[in-house]
Amino acid sequence: MPDNPDDIGFGGAVAAEGDTLVVGAYLLGNNYDPGSWVYKSDGCGGWTLEERLEVNFGDYESGYGQEVAVTADHIFVASEDSY
């Protein structure tokens, strides 16, 4: 979890499928760009950070991470500019 979750909109979008949890954070904050955090269940009630998906198209105010979805095979992260 980021050290400033409220400042970056962490948890504004959440999706889960099986043992995968995706949490969006759509605001630019200290030390973080918009994006999402991908967690995997440890099978005992805990979650481990697997990956951080960040914006890579240079528009840090796009709202990337405002919407997230996950299926068994794919993770989707959207920005306000994408809908």
Secondary structure as UniProt FT lines:
FT   HELIX           5..8
FT   TURN            9..11
FT   STRAND          13..17
FT   TURN            18..19
FT   STRAND          20..25
FT   TURN            30..31
FT   STRAND          35..41
FT   STRAND          47..54
FT   TURN            60..61
FT   TURN            64..65
FT   STRAND          67..70
FT   STRAND          75..78
FT   HELIX           80..82
//
